[in-house]
Amino acid sequence: MSDIQALLDLQSDDLAIHELETKLAALAPRIQELDTRKQRIVDTIARQSALVEAEEKKQAFLRDKIQEHRQLIERNQAQLDNVKTMRQATAAAAQMEQAKKIVAGEESDLLSLNRKLEEMRGVLNGATKELAELEAEQVTARAEVAAERDEYDKELAAAQAKRTEAAKAVPDALLNRYDRIRNRKRVHVVVPLNALACGACDTAIPMQRRHSMMSGTSIELCEVCGVLMYHAV
Ligand SMILES: [Zn+2]
């Protein structure tokens, strides 16, 4: 096998590897999209849980206050039962009226708070349900991505093993040149001549190099775009 053919075989393996790597990289945005959709709901749940918790604290505080003020009313009632004078009775009754008004106000606040909390818990439950549904829905999509990744990984391992073998057929000096150029992110490193010009950048090859190239055995570096050129026989 000629050096050119060995190099072309190697390049074909490298192109296959590159294609698989591109396919693998394309899986990342798909996983990212699934994660983003899920994260949006997870964030909603966290936010809503914090709101519910804060309102529950207010609710507990209000309940304590109502309890406290009811006890005050009971004490006022007891005082009222034990008063001796009219003046004391009037004062105790006024105090009790005041306390009852406060409790009535607090009970009304508690009622609206309870309603608000119910609504907020509804939103929270809705989001929790939505998350469970999305997770179930994503099971298939995630399994598909994982299966594709496994498949590409397997193909990639095989392609890399094949590449290692193909590289053995290329002389060391030529392999080094090729790898150096390839590592600069060029996908196509070895290109055939197009008439008497570089097949990649179309620069005409110098007169003095034409003969050796046209004989079909030499591989030359294009000094303009840096690819390796050969004459396809
Ligand atoms: Zn060129």
Boltz pocket constraint, residues with backbone or C-beta under 6 A from the ligand:
constraints:
  - pocket:
      binder: B
      contacts: [[A, 198], [A, 199], [A, 200], [A, 201], [A, 202], [A, 203], [A, 222], [A, 223], [A, 224], [A, 225], [A, 226], [A, 227]]
      max_distance: 6.0
